[in-house]
Amino acid sequence: MMARRNNIHHLDNDFTRQQNNLNAQQASKMLLKQRRKRRAIIIISFFGILALISTVQIIRAQANLAHVKTQITAQKQKITKKKATQKNLNTKIKQLNDKDYCEKIIRDKYYYSKPGETVYSFPSEVANDVSSSK
């Protein structure tokens, strides 16, 4: 087949020039509108991603803060227990430095008696351990 010849001729008058200018303006407005829309989508996407990243960081920081707070609470409890143990040990040290207390422990725990002293033990009595505190 032969190529079809274009039998349409464009008129070159004021009306056609005006219509061509109007069509060109509409096309440029449409192109500008598409560019602005694309640019707005890119900017909104950028700030959306930035907000998402910030939100994730805040959530991680909150989780980390909660974890650290639980660790602090646990360490404070350990410190309280250690201080109580230290206080008990200091009390025992003071008691062991007391001569009367040491004699009492030695007599009760090891059944020690002074020379010439008679110790009577009864079968129904159970030797109590003075060193253990209740």
ChimeraX attribute file (.defattr): number of C-alpha atoms within 10 A of each C-alpha:
attribute: neighborCount
match mode: 1-to-1
recipient: residues
	/A:1	3
	/A:2	4
	/A:3	5
	/A:4	6
	/A:5	6
	/A:6	6
	/A:7	6
	/A:8	6
	/A:9	6
	/A:10	7
	/A:11	9
	/A:12	8
	/A:13	8
	/A:14	9
	/A:15	10
	/A:16	12
	/A:17	12
	/A:18	11
	/A:19	11
	/A:20	12
	/A:21	12
	/A:22	12
	/A:23	12
	/A:24	12
	/A:25	12
	/A:26	12
	/A:27	12
	/A:28	12
	/A:29	12
	/A:30	12
	/A:31	12
	/A:32	12
	/A:33	12
	/A:34	12
	/A:35	12
	/A:36	12
	/A:37	12
	/A:38	12
	/A:39	12
	/A:40	12
	/A:41	12
	/A:42	12
	/A:43	12
	/A:44	12
	/A:45	12
	/A:46	12
	/A:47	12
	/A:48	12
	/A:49	12
	/A:50	12
	/A:51	12
	/A:52	12
	/A:53	12
	/A:54	12
	/A:55	12
	/A:56	12
	/A:57	12
	/A:58	12
	/A:59	12
	/A:60	12
	/A:61	12
	/A:62	12
	/A:63	12
	/A:64	12
	/A:65	12
	/A:66	12
	/A:67	12
	/A:68	12
	/A:69	12
	/A:70	12
	/A:71	12
	/A:72	12
	/A:73	12
	/A:74	12
	/A:75	12
	/A:76	12
	/A:77	12
	/A:78	12
	/A:79	12
	/A:80	12
	/A:81	12
	/A:82	12
	/A:83	12
	/A:84	12
	/A:85	12
	/A:86	12
	/A:87	12
	/A:88	13
	/A:89	12
	/A:90	12
	/A:91	12
	/A:92	14
	/A:93	11
	/A:94	11
	/A:95	14
	/A:96	15
	/A:97	11
	/A:98	11
	/A:99	9
	/A:100	11
	/A:101	15
	/A:102	14
	/A:103	14
	/A:104	15
	/A:105	17
	/A:106	14
	/A:107	15
	/A:108	16
	/A:109	14
	/A:110	10
	/A:111	12
	/A:112	14
	/A:113	13
	/A:114	8
	/A:115	6
	/A:116	6
	/A:117	8
	/A:118	8
	/A:119	11
	/A:120	6
	/A:121	10
	/A:122	8
	/A:123	6
	/A:124	6
	/A:125	7
	/A:126	8
	/A:127	12
	/A:128	10
	/A:129	10
	/A:130	14
	/A:131	15
	/A:132	6
	/A:133	7
	/A:134	4
